Amino acid sequence: MPEVSIYVAIITAGAGVLGGATPQVATLIRDSRQDKRDRHERRADATRQACLELLHAAGDFRTDVANTCHSHGDGMEARLEGVRAAAETIALHAVSVGLMDPKLSASAEGVATAAEAVAVTAVNNFDTRVKAVTPEPNYSEFDAAVAAFRRIVMAAARA
């Protein structure tokens, strides 16, 4: 039997192992890249959803405050409690947005701060004698904060 060098045997065996492992390594790399893309896409979807929830809560809040301020009579205290609760909901959504995307955090927090200011003004302007909110809070800061957040979110979505 001819004598085969140990190096030739190692190289031959290594080539077989390498040739057999190449498809698995390529599959592993492809799957790893796909998983990374999927995680990024899920995070982007979650961020979009958190932003939409904040915008939805802000719209509901604005409507609730306006409706409360145009009402009077019994039950106003409960309606004002609802306004305060809605402001808290906005604050929680703002935190959610900030946790998802720190670049949106300041703008989301601006919406929450403006909502809190409107809620406090509505509560402080409640006249117990006539059971009505007079005067109605100024929404300009809140509306500006929501508009700024919307612009930032739309710009981020386009990028």
Residue pairs with C-beta under 8 A, 6 or more apart in sequence:
43 100
46 100
47 97
47 100
47 101
47 104
48 157
50 93
50 96
50 97
50 100
51 97
51 104
51 108
51 149
51 153
53 93
53 96
54 90
54 93
54 94
54 96
54 97
54 108
54 111
54 149
55 146
55 149
55 150
55 153
57 86
57 89
57 90
57 93
58 90
58 111
58 115
58 142
58 146
58 149
59 146
60 86
61 83
61 86
61 87
61 89
61 90
61 115
61 118
62 139
62 142
62 143
62 146
64 79
64 82
64 83
64 86
65 83
65 86
65 118
65 119
65 122
65 137
65 139
66 136
66 139
67 79
68 76
68 79
68 80
68 82
68 83
68 122
68 133
69 122
69 132
69 133
69 136
69 137
70 136
71 79
71 132
72 130
72 131
72 132
73 131
73 132
74 131
76 126
76 131
76 132
76 133
77 126
80 122
80 123
80 126
80 133
83 119
83 122
83 123
84 119
84 123
86 115
86 119
87 112
87 115
87 116
87 118
87 119
90 111
90 112
90 115
91 112
91 115
91 116
93 108
93 112
94 105
94 108
94 109
94 111
94 112
95 108
97 104
97 105
97 108
98 104
98 105
98 108
98 109
101 156
103 156
104 149
104 152
104 153
104 156
107 145
107 148
107 149
107 152
107 153
108 149
110 145
110 148
110 149
111 142
111 145
111 146
111 149
113 145
114 141
114 142
114 144
114 145
114 146
115 142
117 137
117 141
117 142
118 137
118 139
118 141
118 142
121 137
121 138
122 133
122 136
122 137
125 133
125 134
125 135
125 136
125 137
126 132
126 133
127 133
127 134
